[in-house]
Amino acid sequence: MEPHIDATPAPPLDAVPAPRPWSQPQPPTAHTTSTTDRGSFCLAVCSCGWKGPARRSRDVARKDATGHAATEAP
């Protein structure tokens, strides 16, 4: 078997920078709530992934969001 003479040499390991560690996304420190419309219904959503029940009244959906932010505060 013949040696590979066309191969390019690799740089020494100390010449290559070490990979940066993966940083995990940090959860938000405060709950940011809003409302969204789905057809004739409105529901409250939060930045933490929480979703309130669908309501026909936007005011009730806002109250759901306010209640969630108050009870789930860090």
mmCIF file of the N, C-alpha and C atoms, coordinates in Angstrom:
data_MODEL
# 
_entry.id   MODEL 
# 
loop_
_atom_site.group_PDB 
_atom_site.id 
_atom_site.type_symbol 
_atom_site.label_atom_id 
_atom_site.label_alt_id 
_atom_site.label_comp_id 
_atom_site.label_asym_id 
_atom_site.label_entity_id 
_atom_site.label_seq_id 
_atom_site.pdbx_PDB_ins_code 
_atom_site.Cartn_x 
_atom_site.Cartn_y 
_atom_site.Cartn_z 
_atom_site.occupancy 
_atom_site.B_iso_or_equiv 
_atom_site.pdbx_formal_charge 
_atom_site.auth_seq_id 
_atom_site.auth_comp_id 
_atom_site.auth_asym_id 
_atom_site.auth_atom_id 
_atom_site.pdbx_PDB_model_num 
ATOM 1   N N  . MET A 1 1  ? 0.839   -1.162 0.000  1.00 0.00 ? 1  MET A N  1 
ATOM 2   C CA . MET A 1 1  ? 0.000   0.000  0.000  1.00 0.00 ? 1  MET A CA 1 
ATOM 3   C C  . MET A 1 1  ? 0.893   1.235  0.000  1.00 0.00 ? 1  MET A C  1 
ATOM 4   N N  . GLU A 1 2  ? 0.597   2.181  -0.880 1.00 0.00 ? 2  GLU A N  1 
ATOM 5   C CA . GLU A 1 2  ? 1.416   3.385  -0.999 1.00 0.00 ? 2  GLU A CA 1 
ATOM 6   C C  . GLU A 1 2  ? 0.923   4.474  -0.041 1.00 0.00 ? 2  GLU A C  1 
ATOM 7   N N  . PRO A 1 3  ? 1.818   5.280  0.515  1.00 0.00 ? 3  PRO A N  1 
ATOM 8   C CA . PRO A 1 3  ? 1.378   6.379  1.395  1.00 0.00 ? 3  PRO A CA 1 
ATOM 9   C C  . PRO A 1 3  ? 0.708   7.475  0.580  1.00 0.00 ? 3  PRO A C  1 
ATOM 10  N N  . HIS A 1 4  ? -0.140  8.228  1.208  1.00 0.00 ? 4  HIS A N  1 
ATOM 11  C CA . HIS A 1 4  ? -0.824  9.351  0.560  1.00 0.00 ? 4  HIS A CA 1 
ATOM 12  C C  . HIS A 1 4  ? 0.128   10.537 0.542  1.00 0.00 ? 4  HIS A C  1 
ATOM 13  N N  . ILE A 1 5  ? 0.583   10.891 -0.615 1.00 0.00 ? 5  ILE A N  1 
ATOM 14  C CA . ILE A 1 5  ? 1.523   12.009 -0.700 1.00 0.00 ? 5  ILE A CA 1 
ATOM 15  C C  . ILE A 1 5  ? 0.817   13.317 -1.056 1.00 0.00 ? 5  ILE A C  1 
ATOM 16  N N  . ASP A 1 6  ? -0.465  13.240 -1.499 1.00 0.00 ? 6  ASP A N  1 
ATOM 17  C CA . ASP A 1 6  ? -1.193  14.448 -1.880 1.00 0.00 ? 6  ASP A CA 1 
ATOM 18  C C  . ASP A 1 6  ? -2.001  15.034 -0.727 1.00 0.00 ? 6  ASP A C  1 
ATOM 19  N N  . ALA A 1 7  ? -2.004  14.399 0.408  1.00 0.00 ? 7  ALA A N  1 
ATOM 20  C CA . ALA A 1 7  ? -2.792  14.882 1.537  1.00 0.00 ? 7  ALA A CA 1 
ATOM 21  C C  . ALA A 1 7  ? -2.154  16.133 2.134  1.00 0.00 ? 7  ALA A C  1 
ATOM 22  N N  . THR A 1 8  ? -2.997  17.050 2.580  1.00 0.00 ? 8  THR A N  1 
ATOM 23  C CA . THR A 1 8  ? -2.488  18.261 3.246  1.00 0.00 ? 8  THR A CA 1 
ATOM 24  C C  . THR A 1 8  ? -2.356  17.976 4.735  1.00 0.00 ? 8  THR A C  1 
ATOM 25  N N  . PRO A 1 9  ? -1.287  18.401 5.339  1.00 0.00 ? 9  PRO A N  1 
ATOM 26  C CA . PRO A 1 9  ? -1.107  18.141 6.767  1.00 0.00 ? 9  PRO A CA 1 
ATOM 27  C C  . PRO A 1 9  ? -2.092  18.967 7.604  1.00 0.00 ? 9  PRO A C  1 
ATOM 28  N N  . ALA A 1 10 ? -2.544  18.398 8.668  1.00 0.00 ? 10 ALA A N  1 
ATOM 29  C CA . ALA A 1 10 ? -3.443  19.095 9.581  1.00 0.00 ? 10 ALA A CA 1 
ATOM 30  C C  . ALA A 1 10 ? -2.626  19.956 10.528 1.00 0.00 ? 10 ALA A C  1 
ATOM 31  N N  . PRO A 1 11 ? -3.179  21.125 10.948 1.00 0.00 ? 11 PRO A N  1 
ATOM 32  C CA . PRO A 1 11 ? -2.444  21.954 11.892 1.00 0.00 ? 11 PRO A CA 1 
ATOM 33  C C  . PRO A 1 11 ? -2.368  21.266 13.259 1.00 0.00 ? 11 PRO A C  1 
ATOM 34  N N  . PRO A 1 12 ? -1.361  21.596 14.053 1.00 0.00 ? 12 PRO A N  1 
ATOM 35  C CA . PRO A 1 12 ? -1.289  20.995 15.390 1.00 0.00 ? 12 PRO A CA 1 
ATOM 36  C C  . PRO A 1 12 ? -2.508  21.394 16.223 1.00 0.00 ? 12 PRO A C  1 
ATOM 37  N N  . LEU A 1 13 ? -2.872  20.556 17.174 1.00 0.00 ? 13 LEU A N  1 
ATOM 38  C CA . LEU A 1 13 ? -4.081  20.795 17.961 1.00 0.00 ? 13 LEU A CA 1 
ATOM 39  C C  . LEU A 1 13 ? -4.047  22.088 18.749 1.00 0.00 ? 13 LEU A C  1 
ATOM 40  N N  . ASP A 1 14 ? -2.866  22.530 19.175 1.00 0.00 ? 14 ASP A N  1 
ATOM 41  C CA . ASP A 1 14 ? -2.813  23.762 19.955 1.00 0.00 ? 14 ASP A CA 1 
ATOM 42  C C  . ASP A 1 14 ? -3.011  24.989 19.070 1.00 0.00 ? 14 ASP A C  1 
ATOM 43  N N  . ALA A 1 15 ? -3.006  24.846 17.744 1.00 0.00 ? 15 ALA A N  1 
ATOM 44  C CA . ALA A 1 15 ? -3.225  25.972 16.846 1.00 0.00 ? 15 ALA A CA 1 
ATOM 45  C C  . ALA A 1 15 ? -4.710  26.196 16.567 1.00 0.00 ? 15 ALA A C  1 
ATOM 46  N N  . VAL A 1 16 ? -5.534  25.217 16.875 1.00 0.00 ? 16 VAL A N  1 
ATOM 47  C CA . VAL A 1 16 ? -6.975  25.322 16.624 1.00 0.00 ? 16 VAL A CA 1 
ATOM 48  C C  . VAL A 1 16 ? -7.657  25.782 17.908 1.00 0.00 ? 16 VAL A C  1 
ATOM 49  N N  . PRO A 1 17 ? -8.474  26.832 17.858 1.00 0.00 ? 17 PRO A N  1 
ATOM 50  C CA . PRO A 1 17 ? -9.150  27.278 19.082 1.00 0.00 ? 17 PRO A CA 1 
ATOM 51  C C  . PRO A 1 17 ? -10.154 26.231 19.558 1.00 0.00 ? 17 PRO A C  1 
ATOM 52  N N  . ALA A 1 18 ? -10.302 26.151 20.848 1.00 0.00 ? 18 ALA A N  1 
ATOM 53  C CA . ALA A 1 18 ? -11.243 25.205 21.436 1.00 0.00 ? 18 ALA A CA 1 
ATOM 54  C C  . ALA A 1 18 ? -12.670 25.653 21.123 1.00 0.00 ? 18 ALA A C  1 
ATOM 55  N N  . PRO A 1 19 ? -13.571 24.721 20.934 1.00 0.00 ? 19 PRO A N  1 
ATOM 56  C CA . PRO A 1 19 ? -14.955 25.110 20.648 1.00 0.00 ? 19 PRO A CA 1 
ATOM 57  C C  . PRO A 1 19 ? -15.590 25.780 21.863 1.00 0.00 ? 19 PRO A C  1 
ATOM 58  N N  . ARG A 1 20 ? -16.462 26.740 21.580 1.00 0.00 ? 20 ARG A N  1 
ATOM 59  C CA . ARG A 1 20 ? -17.167 27.407 22.674 1.00 0.00 ? 20 ARG A CA 1 
ATOM 60  C C  . ARG A 1 20 ? -18.230 26.480 23.234 1.00 0.00 ? 20 ARG A C  1 
ATOM 61  N N  . PRO A 1 21 ? -18.442 26.472 24.522 1.00 0.00 ? 21 PRO A N  1 
ATOM 62  C CA . PRO A 1 21 ? -19.484 25.601 25.084 1.00 0.00 ? 21 PRO A CA 1 
ATOM 63  C C  . PRO A 1 21 ? -20.862 26.101 24.655 1.00 0.00 ? 21 PRO A C  1 
ATOM 64  N N  . TRP A 1 22 ? -21.761 25.160 24.490 1.00 0.00 ? 22 TRP A N  1 
ATOM 65  C CA . TRP A 1 22 ? -23.129 25.526 24.118 1.00 0.00 ? 22 TRP A CA 1 
ATOM 66  C C  . TRP A 1 22 ? -23.777 26.254 25.274 1.00 0.00 ? 22 TRP A C  1 
ATOM 67  N N  . SER A 1 23 ? -24.405 27.350 24.962 1.00 0.00 ? 23 SER A N  1 
ATOM 68  C CA . SER A 1 23 ? -25.110 28.079 26.009 1.00 0.00 ? 23 SER A CA 1 
ATOM 69  C C  . SER A 1 23 ? -26.591 27.779 25.885 1.00 0.00 ? 23 SER A C  1 
ATOM 70  N N  . GLN A 1 24 ? -27.171 27.413 26.981 1.00 0.00 ? 24 GLN A N  1 
ATOM 71  C CA . GLN A 1 24 ? -28.598 27.123 27.005 1.00 0.00 ? 24 GLN A CA 1 
ATOM 72  C C  . GLN A 1 24 ? -29.374 28.436 27.058 1.00 0.00 ? 24 GLN A C  1 
ATOM 73  N N  . PRO A 1 25 ? -30.454 28.554 26.302 1.00 0.00 ? 25 PRO A N  1 
ATOM 74  C CA . PRO A 1 25 ? -31.252 29.775 26.389 1.00 0.00 ? 25 PRO A CA 1 
ATOM 75  C C  . PRO A 1 25 ? -31.853 29.903 27.787 1.00 0.00 ? 25 PRO A C  1 
ATOM 76  N N  . GLN A 1 26 ? -31.747 31.072 28.329 1.00 0.00 ? 26 GLN A N  1 
ATOM 77  C CA . GLN A 1 26 ? -32.259 31.313 29.668 1.00 0.00 ? 26 GLN A CA 1 
ATOM 78  C C  . GLN A 1 26 ? -33.739 31.669 29.595 1.00 0.00 ? 26 GLN A C  1 
ATOM 79  N N  . PRO A 1 27 ? -34.538 31.114 30.505 1.00 0.00 ? 27 PRO A N  1 
ATOM 80  C CA . PRO A 1 27 ? -35.956 31.475 30.496 1.00 0.00 ? 27 PRO A CA 1 
ATOM 81  C C  . PRO A 1 27 ? -36.114 32.938 30.894 1.00 0.00 ? 27 PRO A C  1 
ATOM 82  N N  . PRO A 1 28 ? -37.129 33.582 30.392 1.00 0.00 ? 28 PRO A N  1 
ATOM 83  C CA . PRO A 1 28 ? -37.326 34.987 30.754 1.00 0.00 ? 28 PRO A CA 1 
ATOM 84  C C  . PRO A 1 28 ? -37.552 35.123 32.257 1.00 0.00 ? 28 PRO A C  1 
ATOM 85  N N  . THR A 1 29 ? -37.069 36.214 32.814 1.00 0.00 ? 29 THR A N  1 
ATOM 86  C CA . THR A 1 29 ? -37.202 36.409 34.255 1.00 0.00 ? 29 THR A CA 1 
ATOM 87  C C  . THR A 1 29 ? -38.606 36.863 34.627 1.00 0.00 ? 29 THR A C  1 
ATOM 88  N N  . ALA A 1 30 ? -39.285 37.526 33.737 1.00 0.00 ? 30 ALA A N  1 
ATOM 89  C CA . ALA A 1 30 ? -40.648 37.976 34.006 1.00 0.00 ? 30 ALA A CA 1 
ATOM 90  C C  . ALA A 1 30 ? -41.570 37.399 32.939 1.00 0.00 ? 30 ALA A C  1 
ATOM 91  N N  . HIS A 1 31 ? -42.797 37.158 33.319 1.00 0.00 ? 31 HIS A N  1 
ATOM 92  C CA . HIS A 1 31 ? -43.781 36.661 32.374 1.00 0.00 ? 31 HIS A CA 1 
ATOM 93  C C  . HIS A 1 31 ? -44.311 37.838 31.553 1.00 0.00 ? 31 HIS A C  1 
ATOM 94  N N  . THR A 1 32 ? -44.212 37.715 30.244 1.00 0.00 ? 32 THR A N  1 
ATOM 95  C CA . THR A 1 32 ? -44.735 38.730 29.344 1.00 0.00 ? 32 THR A CA 1 
ATOM 96  C C  . THR A 1 32 ? -45.986 38.152 28.694 1.00 0.00 ? 32 THR A C  1 
ATOM 97  N N  . THR A 1 33 ? -47.126 38.684 29.051 1.00 0.00 ? 33 THR A N  1 
ATOM 98  C CA . THR A 1 33 ? -48.386 38.151 28.556 1.00 0.00 ? 33 THR A CA 1 
ATOM 99  C C  . THR A 1 33 ? -48.989 39.061 27.506 1.00 0.00 ? 33 THR A C  1 
ATOM 100 N N  . SER A 1 34 ? -49.793 38.471 26.651 1.00 0.00 ? 34 SER A N  1 
ATOM 101 C CA . SER A 1 34 ? -50.542 39.214 25.640 1.00 0.00 ? 34 SER A CA 1 
ATOM 102 C C  . SER A 1 34 ? -51.762 38.383 25.274 1.00 0.00 ? 34 SER A C  1 
ATOM 103 N N  . THR A 1 35 ? -52.593 38.931 24.403 1.00 0.00 ? 35 THR A N  1 
ATOM 104 C CA . THR A 1 35 ? -53.751 38.188 23.920 1.00 0.00 ? 35 THR A CA 1 
ATOM 105 C C  . THR A 1 35 ? -53.653 38.023 22.419 1.00 0.00 ? 35 THR A C  1 
ATOM 106 N N  . THR A 1 36 ? -54.255 36.974 21.930 1.00 0.00 ? 36 THR A N  1 
ATOM 107 C CA . THR A 1 36 ? -54.274 36.714 20.497 1.00 0.00 ? 36 THR A CA 1 
ATOM 108 C C  . THR A 1 36 ? -55.658 36.232 20.099 1.00 0.00 ? 36 THR A C  1 
ATOM 109 N N  . ASP A 1 37 ? -56.062 36.578 18.894 1.00 0.00 ? 37 ASP A N  1 
ATOM 110 C CA . ASP A 1 37 ? -57.375 36.185 18.392 1.00 0.00 ? 37 ASP A CA 1 
ATOM 111 C C  . ASP A 1 37 ? -57.265 34.924 17.557 1.00 0.00 ? 37 ASP A C  1 
ATOM 112 N N  . ARG A 1 38 ? -58.206 34.023 17.768 1.00 0.00 ? 38 ARG A N  1 
ATOM 113 C CA . ARG A 1 38 ? -58.343 32.807 16.965 1.00 0.00 ? 38 ARG A CA 1 
ATOM 114 C C  . ARG A 1 38 ? -59.799 32.736 16.525 1.00 0.00 ? 38 ARG A C  1 
ATOM 115 N N  . GLY A 1 39 ? -60.060 33.270 15.369 1.00 0.00 ? 39 GLY A N  1 
ATOM 116 C CA . GLY A 1 39 ? -61.443 33.310 14.895 1.00 0.00 ? 39 GLY A CA 1 
ATOM 117 C C  . GLY A 1 39 ? -62.256 34.244 15.773 1.00 0.00 ? 39 GLY A C  1 
ATOM 118 N N  . SER A 1 40 ? -63.361 33.753 16.304 1.00 0.00 ? 40 SER A N  1 
ATOM 119 C CA . SER A 1 40 ? -64.190 34.593 17.174 1.00 0.00 ? 40 SER A CA 1 
ATOM 120 C C  . SER A 1 40 ? -63.793 34.468 18.638 1.00 0.00 ? 40 SER A C  1 
ATOM 121 N N  . PHE A 1 41 ? -62.691 33.775 18.911 1.00 0.00 ? 41 PHE A N  1 
ATOM 122 C CA . PHE A 1 41 ? -62.233 33.599 20.283 1.00 0.00 ? 41 PHE A CA 1 
ATOM 123 C C  . PHE A 1 41 ? -60.937 34.369 20.512 1.00 0.00 ? 41 PHE A C  1 
ATOM 124 N N  . CYS A 1 42 ? -60.683 34.684 21.777 1.00 0.00 ? 42 CYS A N  1 
ATOM 125 C CA . CYS A 1 42 ? -59.465 35.369 22.192 1.00 0.00 ? 42 CYS A CA 1 
ATOM 126 C C  . CYS A 1 42 ? -58.844 34.535 23.301 1.00 0.00 ? 42 CYS A C  1 
ATOM 127 N N  . LEU A 1 43 ? -57.533 34.407 23.290 1.00 0.00 ? 43 LEU A N  1 
ATOM 128 C CA . LEU A 1 43 ? -56.884 33.681 24.376 1.00 0.00 ? 43 LEU A CA 1 
ATOM 129 C C  . LEU A 1 43 ? -55.625 34.396 24.806 1.00 0.00 ? 43 LEU A C  1 
ATOM 130 N N  . ALA A 1 44 ? -55.292 34.196 26.061 1.00 0.00 ? 44 ALA A N  1 
ATOM 131 C CA . ALA A 1 44 ? -54.098 34.807 26.639 1.00 0.00 ? 44 ALA A CA 1 
ATOM 132 C C  . ALA A 1 44 ? -52.919 33.877 26.415 1.00 0.00 ? 44 ALA A C  1 
ATOM 133 N N  . VAL A 1 45 ? -51.764 34.453 26.085 1.00 0.00 ? 45 VAL A N  1 
ATOM 134 C CA . VAL A 1 45 ? -50.535 33.681 25.913 1.00 0.00 ? 45 VAL A CA 1 
ATOM 135 C C  . VAL A 1 45 ? -49.424 34.349 26.715 1.00 0.00 ? 45 VAL A C  1 
ATOM 136 N N  . CYS A 1 46 ? -48.422 33.556 27.088 1.00 0.00 ? 46 CYS A N  1 
ATOM 137 C CA . CYS A 1 46 ? -47.318 34.064 27.896 1.00 0.00 ? 46 CYS A CA 1 
ATOM 138 C C  . CYS A 1 46 ? -45.995 33.659 27.260 1.00 0.00 ? 46 CYS A C  1 
ATOM 139 N N  . SER A 1 47 ? -44.944 34.413 27.565 1.00 0.00 ? 47 SER A N  1 
ATOM 140 C CA . SER A 1 47 ? -43.616 34.113 27.034 1.00 0.00 ? 47 SER A CA 1 
ATOM 141 C C  . SER A 1 47 ? -43.069 32.794 27.576 1.00 0.00 ? 47 SER A C  1 
ATOM 142 N N  . CYS A 1 48 ? -43.622 32.271 28.658 1.00 0.00 ? 48 CYS A N  1 
ATOM 143 C CA . CYS A 1 48 ? -43.158 30.997 29.217 1.00 0.00 ? 48 CYS A CA 1 
ATOM 144 C C  . CYS A 1 48 ? -43.780 29.804 28.508 1.00 0.00 ? 48 CYS A C  1 
ATOM 145 N N  . GLY A 1 49 ? -44.734 30.052 27.597 1.00 0.00 ? 49 GLY A N  1 
ATOM 146 C CA . GLY A 1 49 ? -45.369 28.966 26.869 1.00 0.00 ? 49 GLY A CA 1 
ATOM 147 C C  . GLY A 1 49 ? -46.789 28.681 27.328 1.00 0.00 ? 49 GLY A C  1 
ATOM 148 N N  . TRP A 1 50 ? -47.219 29.308 28.395 1.00 0.00 ? 50 TRP A N  1 
ATOM 149 C CA . TRP A 1 50 ? -48.567 29.111 28.916 1.00 0.00 ? 50 TRP A CA 1 
ATOM 150 C C  . TRP A 1 50 ? -49.582 29.703 27.960 1.00 0.00 ? 50 TRP A C  1 
ATOM 151 N N  . LYS A 1 51 ? -50.721 29.024 27.824 1.00 0.00 ? 51 LYS A N  1 
ATOM 152 C CA . LYS A 1 51 ? -51.847 29.531 27.043 1.00 0.00 ? 51 LYS A CA 1 
ATOM 153 C C  . LYS A 1 51 ? -53.104 29.386 27.873 1.00 0.00 ? 51 LYS A C  1 
ATOM 154 N N  . GLY A 1 52 ? -53.880 30.425 27.927 1.00 0.00 ? 52 GLY A N  1 
ATOM 155 C CA . GLY A 1 52 ? -55.140 30.393 28.653 1.00 0.00 ? 52 GLY A CA 1 
ATOM 156 C C  . GLY A 1 52 ? -56.244 29.798 27.804 1.00 0.00 ? 52 GLY A C  1 
ATOM 157 N N  . PRO A 1 53 ? -57.396 29.576 28.429 1.00 0.00 ? 53 PRO A N  1 
ATOM 158 C CA . PRO A 1 53 ? -58.520 29.036 27.666 1.00 0.00 ? 53 PRO A CA 1 
ATOM 159 C C  . PRO A 1 53 ? -59.058 30.065 26.675 1.00 0.00 ? 53 PRO A C  1 
ATOM 160 N N  . ALA A 1 54 ? -59.667 29.577 25.599 1.00 0.00 ? 54 ALA A N  1 
ATOM 161 C CA . ALA A 1 54 ? -60.261 30.464 24.607 1.00 0.00 ? 54 ALA A CA 1 
ATOM 162 C C  . ALA A 1 54 ? -61.497 31.120 25.210 1.00 0.00 ? 54 ALA A C  1 
ATOM 163 N N  . ARG A 1 55 ? -61.576 32.412 25.037 1.00 0.00 ? 55 ARG A N  1 
ATOM 164 C CA . ARG A 1 55 ? -62.703 33.193 25.580 1.00 0.00 ? 55 ARG A CA 1 
ATOM 165 C C  . ARG A 1 55 ? -63.336 33.996 24.455 1.00 0.00 ? 55 ARG A C  1 
ATOM 166 N N  . ARG A 1 56 ? -64.611 34.284 24.587 1.00 0.00 ? 56 ARG A N  1 
ATOM 167 C CA . ARG A 1 56 ? -65.253 35.170 23.622 1.00 0.00 ? 56 ARG A CA 1 
ATOM 168 C C  . ARG A 1 56 ? -65.023 36.623 23.997 1.00 0.00 ? 56 ARG A C  1 
ATOM 169 N N  . SER A 1 57 ? -64.693 36.886 25.233 1.00 0.00 ? 57 SER A N  1 
ATOM 170 C CA . SER A 1 57 ? -64.460 38.249 25.713 1.00 0.00 ? 57 SER A CA 1 
ATOM 171 C C  . SER A 1 57 ? -62.961 38.512 25.829 1.00 0.00 ? 57 SER A C  1 
ATOM 172 N N  . ARG A 1 58 ? -62.485 39.563 25.162 1.00 0.00 ? 58 ARG A N  1 
ATOM 173 C CA . ARG A 1 58 ? -61.073 39.936 25.287 1.00 0.00 ? 58 ARG A CA 1 
ATOM 174 C C  . ARG A 1 58 ? -60.752 40.360 26.717 1.00 0.00 ? 58 ARG A C  1 
ATOM 175 N N  . ASP A 1 59 ? -61.697 41.004 27.368 1.00 0.00 ? 59 ASP A N  1 
ATOM 176 C CA . ASP A 1 59 ? -61.467 41.465 28.737 1.00 0.00 ? 59 ASP A CA 1 
ATOM 177 C C  . ASP A 1 59 ? -61.219 40.275 29.669 1.00 0.00 ? 59 ASP A C  1 
ATOM 178 N N  . VAL A 1 60 ? -61.968 39.212 29.512 1.00 0.00 ? 60 VAL A N  1 
ATOM 179 C CA . VAL A 1 60 ? -61.774 38.027 30.352 1.00 0.00 ? 60 VAL A CA 1 
ATOM 180 C C  . VAL A 1 60 ? -60.421 37.373 30.030 1.00 0.00 ? 60 VAL A C  1 
ATOM 181 N N  . ALA A 1 61 ? -60.028 37.360 28.755 1.00 0.00 ? 61 ALA A N  1 
ATOM 182 C CA . ALA A 1 61 ? -58.718 36.802 28.388 1.00 0.00 ? 61 ALA A CA 1 
ATOM 183 C C  . ALA A 1 61 ? -57.603 37.638 29.004 1.00 0.00 ? 61 ALA A C  1 
ATOM 184 N N  . ARG A 1 62 ? -57.764 38.956 29.013 1.00 0.00 ? 62 ARG A N  1 
ATOM 185 C CA . ARG A 1 62 ? -56.754 39.821 29.664 1.00 0.00 ? 62 ARG A CA 1 
ATOM 186 C C  . ARG A 1 62 ? -56.674 39.532 31.153 1.00 0.00 ? 62 ARG A C  1 
ATOM 187 N N  . LYS A 1 63 ? -57.822 39.285 31.793 1.00 0.00 ? 63 LYS A N  1 
ATOM 188 C CA . LYS A 1 63 ? -57.827 38.951 33.225 1.00 0.00 ? 63 LYS A CA 1 
ATOM 189 C C  . LYS A 1 63 ? -57.133 37.614 33.462 1.00 0.00 ? 63 LYS A C  1 
ATOM 190 N N  . ASP A 1 64 ? -57.310 36.653 32.549 1.00 0.00 ? 64 ASP A N  1 
ATOM 191 C CA . ASP A 1 64 ? -56.587 35.376 32.656 1.00 0.00 ? 64 ASP A CA 1 
ATOM 192 C C  . ASP A 1 64 ? -55.079 35.620 32.611 1.00 0.00 ? 64 ASP A C  1 
ATOM 193 N N  . ALA A 1 65 ? -54.639 36.485 31.696 1.00 0.00 ? 65 ALA A N  1 
ATOM 194 C CA . ALA A 1 65 ? -53.210 36.785 31.555 1.00 0.00 ? 65 ALA A CA 1 
ATOM 195 C C  . ALA A 1 65 ? -52.692 37.474 32.800 1.00 0.00 ? 65 ALA A C  1 
ATOM 196 N N  . THR A 1 66 ? -53.432 38.420 33.322 1.00 0.00 ? 66 THR A N  1 
ATOM 197 C CA . THR A 1 66 ? -53.011 39.128 34.530 1.00 0.00 ? 66 THR A CA 1 
ATOM 198 C C  . THR A 1 66 ? -52.913 38.164 35.702 1.00 0.00 ? 66 THR A C  1 
ATOM 199 N N  . GLY A 1 67 ? -53.878 37.265 35.823 1.00 0.00 ? 67 GLY A N  1 
ATOM 200 C CA . GLY A 1 67 ? -53.850 36.261 36.888 1.00 0.00 ? 67 GLY A CA 1 
ATOM 201 C C  . GLY A 1 67 ? -52.654 35.329 36.760 1.00 0.00 ? 67 GLY A C  1 
ATOM 202 N N  . HIS A 1 68 ? -52.347 34.932 35.558 1.00 0.00 ? 68 HIS A N  1 
ATOM 203 C CA . HIS A 1 68 ? -51.181 34.053 35.350 1.00 0.00 ? 68 HIS A CA 1 
ATOM 204 C C  . HIS A 1 68 ? -49.889 34.759 35.733 1.00 0.00 ? 68 HIS A C  1 
ATOM 205 N N  . ALA A 1 69 ? -49.734 36.003 35.285 1.00 0.00 ? 69 ALA A N  1 
ATOM 206 C CA . ALA A 1 69 ? -48.495 36.743 35.590 1.00 0.00 ? 69 ALA A CA 1 
ATOM 207 C C  . ALA A 1 69 ? -48.363 36.974 37.092 1.00 0.00 ? 69 ALA A C  1 
ATOM 208 N N  . ALA A 1 70 ? -49.468 37.157 37.792 1.00 0.00 ? 70 ALA A N  1 
ATOM 209 C CA . ALA A 1 70 ? -49.412 37.406 39.237 1.00 0.00 ? 70 ALA A CA 1 
ATOM 210 C C  . ALA A 1 70 ? -49.093 36.130 40.015 1.00 0.00 ? 70 ALA A C  1 
ATOM 211 N N  . THR A 1 71 ? -49.638 34.999 39.600 1.00 0.00 ? 71 THR A N  1 
ATOM 212 C CA . THR A 1 71 ? -49.416 33.757 40.353 1.00 0.00 ? 71 THR A CA 1 
ATOM 213 C C  . THR A 1 71 ? -48.113 33.078 39.995 1.00 0.00 ? 71 THR A C  1 
ATOM 214 N N  . GLU A 1 72 ? -47.591 33.321 38.808 1.00 0.00 ? 72 GLU A N  1 
ATOM 215 C CA . GLU A 1 72 ? -46.370 32.650 38.353 1.00 0.00 ? 72 GLU A CA 1 
ATOM 216 C C  . GLU A 1 72 ? -45.139 33.547 38.433 1.00 0.00 ? 72 GLU A C  1 
ATOM 217 N N  . ALA A 1 73 ? -45.222 34.680 39.078 1.00 0.00 ? 73 ALA A N  1 
ATOM 218 C CA . ALA A 1 73 ? -44.081 35.600 39.141 1.00 0.00 ? 73 ALA A CA 1 
ATOM 219 C C  . ALA A 1 73 ? -42.910 34.933 39.842 1.00 0.00 ? 73 ALA A C  1 
ATOM 220 N N  . PRO A 1 74 ? -41.668 35.153 39.349 1.00 0.00 ? 74 PRO A N  1 
ATOM 221 C CA . PRO A 1 74 ? -40.490 34.525 39.956 1.00 0.00 ? 74 PRO A CA 1 
ATOM 222 C C  . PRO A 1 74 ? -40.182 35.085 41.341 1.00 0.00 ? 74 PRO A C  1 
# 
